[in-house]
Amino acid sequence: MTTELPPALRPWAAQLSLFPEDLARHLGPHVARLSAAVGTLRPRSESEGGEPQGYDGLSRRGPFDRLLVSEWLWALEAPEELVRRAAFGELSFLKPAFRQPQGARRTVVLLDVGPDQLGLPRIAHLALLVVLSRLAEAVGAAFTWGALQTEPSQATHTGLGGTSLLAWLNARSTMPASSRHLAAWREALELSRAPEDVWLVGSSRLGRLEGAEGMSRVEVAEPMDPGAHRLTVDVRPAARVPRSVVLELPPPEDCLRLLRNPFASNQKASGWAPRKADRRIAKFSFSGDGRRVVLFAADGAVEAMAVPHSPRATVPKPRRVHVPPGQHVVAAGWRSPGGLLVLARNLDTYVMHGQVRTQRGFRKARYHVADDFNRPDTSDALPLNVVSWVDPRGQEHLWLMDDKGQLFSLAPPSDMGTSAIEVVAEDVSALVTVNARPVCVLRPQGKGAGRAVISRLKVLDEEPARMVPLNARDGEAYFGYSPSGGHPDAGLLAVRDHDSEWRLFLETGMSVITVPREHDVVGVVQPPAPSPPGLVALDPDQRTFRFFSHQVPRKLVVASGPVVQAAASHGQPVLGWLTQAGEFVLWDLMEQAVLYRSVPEVTS
């Protein structure tokens, strides 16, 4: 985006890159005009600067004990000239520098979401958020903002992002802003104590609220002239001259996009792709590290696709393996480096398509089962997911888990012929790699002497494998995405305890979440603060995804048809689902937008 914007809009490139290029070009001129009206952030006096820290340049004013040494020469050579220069302000003084207390400065923006400002005025609000966030960033100030009529504990946003902007766009109130709303924000943010810049954005009536004294204001009005398609904005910075700006609005259809979802492209997303009938996706799985999605096509082909990093990103061409006739796919996985691995059965032998890493380099591998009664391809959940780990000596280890809870280990390639596939654990409910370490969850074994009655986390890269007790008595488990605060060995981990209770294992302890039994849990995730971690579940209608946490459950997204498979990645905040009609979707849990959609081609 930064290279596609006109030069005049480059200062706001980081903020405008949140939007599709066409909307950024519509919003950009409004941002530039409002920025000129707002000016710079309110400067601090030296008394507000904190502790002295040397000098920072020269000044034309100051006490004579800071007068530049060279200026004292006038007192010796021409005393009258010294007096004249002092009278006309031509003397040079050392300007002191002050160390600013960390976090002492904030820019706070409170926006009216009442009936006075619904509709087109919110386009000016959106442009103003871009302006003030950029100004705060330029001076190193924290940027805090929210909707005036909402509860501060639930709607305080820091920084500017897609999730927070969508939450604000969805925040509407039938109540006009009142002094009670402003008092709640003043108390929550301690606005009376900190030397920050506070902006009230809304109609002119905000200036008459009790407690608004000394705050900067931006008054937005929509002219009532017939056919007028513009906004009048009065910028009233505290202790400065107000300025008025008239914003000519973009076409109505673009205004509608800005007000409903400014992050959706007007064109089909680059991640949209039709699929031929024989290449229709039959199943998918996230790779062991959660960074790729492995797609299993109806014609037996396997693809490993990088997950787009944004709704507007171009999807790279996926890696594809098509097994020869007579073979059927048993399992597949992705590892980096190494690429795609596909395990296929050919009569009684298992062939690995893709090379396995050894201490002597990458090699081809063939396998046989150690026990004919325990074959990985007797599972009803084929194909399975391959998990890879490379030990410090450079040897790659492979595991896969079936729907019966059996954990299979694939021995390293052998010079003597085929290597063995054998069962190394039972009652396994989840298998992934977390922080490049392979881990799995074991279900309780039941009652009896010496048998585990709670779930356990098994760390596979240690010899002997280490067991970590998990206080949950059912054992169904999901590993999830969390940028921080996860369990030291498992990251974010949810394990069912009994019936509708799930236990989330975090760095600071354990949290209990209730999910009604009629909902199917598909993953666990940590959304942006202040939202707590929670579970993603599919409603009984098999279409609606819902988020359960300690807060009130909320709807995330609705699929276009009945969902036959759904999963959340543990490596990134992405939810995937496959519908009965063959539509496959990747959905960003943070930005709440579609990253990729694949639909079967319609044939006549």
C-alpha angles and dihedrals in degrees: 000000000000093000094046099054121092112261091251090063098046094101089067096039094117093053096040091050086077088074133062112267096254093052091044089056091050093047096041099076090051089051092051094049094046091047090056090049095047095047120186126334116276107281120235123234119237091256088063094050101089124224120006114257111181124281134314112199130299135310134194091225135054145098117303092246086072095045112132111261092234090058090062088068087076089063090058101037105029115006092177090057090052090055092047094049090049092051093050095043095246098130120107121230131185110257112222121228123216131204108238114223110249110260093003093124127066139167110215122192122188115188127201110234095177129115092280092066106032117122124012098006088070089068087066089047089054093050090047092053088056091050097048095042089054092048091049091049091050093058097036095250124148113250116219125171144158148157110284096221095051130086110270092220091060104033109037110127128193119199125355120284141147096256095051093045092051090049089053093047089053092049107097129157135193089208121087115235112274140187088257091062092048092048091053091054093044090054096043095049096033090232094169093062106045126070096234136136111255121194127193113201121194140064126342091264090075089075090062095056118113109254095027093104113124095013124122115243139200114199116200122192134174112219115236094216113130110260094008112147102180144086131232113218124189112195111202111181115190113266092002137097113273120240132202126218130186114210118202105212126229121248115302094252091055091046088055091052091049091052098042107034116342091182097063114096119236088227130056109288116257086241093063114106135165119220131210116245095252091050094050111139111254098177141352139197136183116245121256092267093041093237100108135039119227114211124201113203127209091244092060097260121135125211132189111204130187112235111243112247094219139011089258098047122114113247111232118230107273124239108251134198123185113191118222121261113280093036125095126202115253102172143345139190145168128234132178116250102023104046128217124002121192122185113203133177120233108184104301096342128083117217125200114217104206126036127276119225118243135172087267096048136274117333139179117252138205125185144198128195118256091211119032090207091059108057121156093221095063088080120113089216099067132186099052130202122256118216119200135198130175116211123218090266092060097254116138119223122200132199136174133186128211129208091262090066095253117145113211124198121206110212119227117271112283131217088214096065128270125019125223131260109203140166111254101171141013135206092039115161103179137016127186143129117259118190088350091305123114114234136168138185120236120207121231111275095218134247125329141087113306094006122121114248095186133050121270135205112226118204105207101191094068126082110250094024110252121235121212115192117233116196097228126111104202103049105209102138144186129191113214146190120269125159089209143345098056129138109288093239103026107029110216106357131177121192125180113241100185139322107333099350122103127184120217114205112211138170091260097044138282133322127196120220125186119217118176112247093239089067120082112224112221103172151332129247143173109227121200117293136301087037113088123227116277149159129277112219138177117236121234088259086070090227110070121078116205134189119226122194138129087294127071110297112257135197115249107182142330121230121226092243144356111319118230097179134016135170139166120222119240092205099057138008096269131129121199130193139175121209130212089252091057099257112147119198135183112200128193109231092198101045092030092224138118113266098181137002128187121187131180115255115254111240123200 
